[in-house]
Amino acid sequence: MKIELVFIPSPGIGHLRSTVELTKQLIRIDHRLSITVIIIPYPSRTDATDSIYIESLSSTDRLRYLTISVVDTGDPTPTQIYIENQKPQVREAITKLESSKLAGFVVDMFCTSMIDLANEFGVPSYMVYTSNATFLGISLHIQEMYDEKKYDVSELDDSVTELDFPCLTRSFPVKYLPYLFFSKLWLPFFLAQARNFRKMKGILVNTVADLEPHALNFFSHSGGPGGGDLPQVYPIGPMLHLDNGDSEDEKQSEILRWLDEQPQNSVVFLCFGSMGGFNEEQTREIAVALDRSGQRFLWSLRRASPDIMKERPGDFTNLEEVLPEGFLERTSERGKIIGWAPQVAVLAKPAIGGFVTHCGWNSMLESLWFGVPMATWPLYAEQKANAFEMVEELGLAVEVRKYFKGDLMAGAGGMEIVAAEDIEKAIRRLMEEESDVRTRVKDMADKCHVALTEGGSSKVALRKFIQDVADNAEA
């Protein structure tokens, strides 16, 4: 029996890349599968890197990429609303497919409104969740509490400092929840999203069974056949885009050659994602910390955007004016400052001994994959929750600070400045050669690799997903 699936990823490059990697794995596993990936671009906000990646995707007989023409007003809108506005174009594209047997939609976590189209075509919906099982559990529990009128997170008073979530082994500080959860404007979007999560036939989560055993145990007892009202969860990660391609420019090649010349585990890598940037004051504090630490470093430095909803961070025009006097000269032999970084290629280098990260889930999985311990510096979205999980719940990272005030989605001006002393202390802890964290991370790296081998937990979960899709198609 031929099985046709339609994948609808979110426009974000991190979501698209991990989804593409997933589809490639699926068609390798089962010859019955045929997949069409419908790409919904952001025409007014897509940067060059996104465009180059989309153009590099080439269709085959069983894996096709279809980029639709989009309706875009040019005004910033929440991703969920933008996606919903593209339903007519997505419907038209699917109608034109020469489908042997459409067995289901597999939609991104921000594309859950496409359930309506799946219902029109009479097929079940599955979801790709590109964050972790723990935050999925947190989101569903908050929605459940709201709908049962037990509490509204946007109205909790100051006396409530912690909440208990069944997907965690310890109490969770309320202040670690995403800023947008406290917003009366944004919270309804996330509640509606969580309600749609519950309507899915199954959820593919970018995690590993050995990484989040407690959270996954919660789902296994609450979801699936006979297990309550939550969908079946498939831990199928890590879904990583590890191919750097041949687009590296001379500057990037020079960086990688420099890393090849450094001793093993000697370089701390600082990189904060496509939307992470700092103002001049914070930049100077980081520089002072690196200077005092005496540590070799590779620093991907970006200037903060005043509004990341409208504009990505850029490069500083004159580093001499921003950095402490003499910093570049004093550190020229042991450190490099760059703009955009080829993150995967850097983390793969044996010289990298630690990673100061904004705690985006893809970045954390990449760091674990290469066995590189992390220091957490969350900046926006669910990153504070990711940091809490890695440091407090799993013991796989150290923190730059226990808590960070501010969120880039609320504006760069509200970010609290982290002092050089705190940063230096975190870097020293991160780079300890024989630390417990380093040992645990190396062990988890091995488990992540095993999970994707034949018979490994993630490969088994993928096969179970395919079988469930086939069974549902025949039902």
Secondary structure, 3 states (H helix, E strand, C coil): CCEEEEEECCCCHHHHHHHHHHHHHHHHHCCCEEEEEEECCCCCCCCHHHHHHHHHCCCCCCEEEEECCCCCCCCCCCHHHHHHCCHHHHHHHHHCCCCCCEEEEEEECCCHHHHHHHHHCCCCEEEEECCCHHHHHHHHHHHHHHHCCCCCHHHCCCCCCEECCCCCCCCEEHHHCCHHHHCCCCHHHHHHHHHHHHCCCEEEECCCCCCCHHHHHHHHHHECCCCCCECEEEECCCCCCCCCCCCCCHHHHHHHHHHHCCCCCCEEEEECCCCCCECHHHHHHHHHHHHHHCCEEEEECCECCCCCCCCCCECCCCHHHHCCCCHHHHCCCCEEEECCCCHHHHHCCCCEEEEEECCCHHHHHHHHHCCCCEEECCCCCCHHHHHHHHHHHCCCEEECCCCCCCCHHHCHHHCCCCCHHHHHHHHHHHCCCCCHHHHHHHHHHHHHHHHCCCCCHHHHHHHHHHHHHHHHHHC
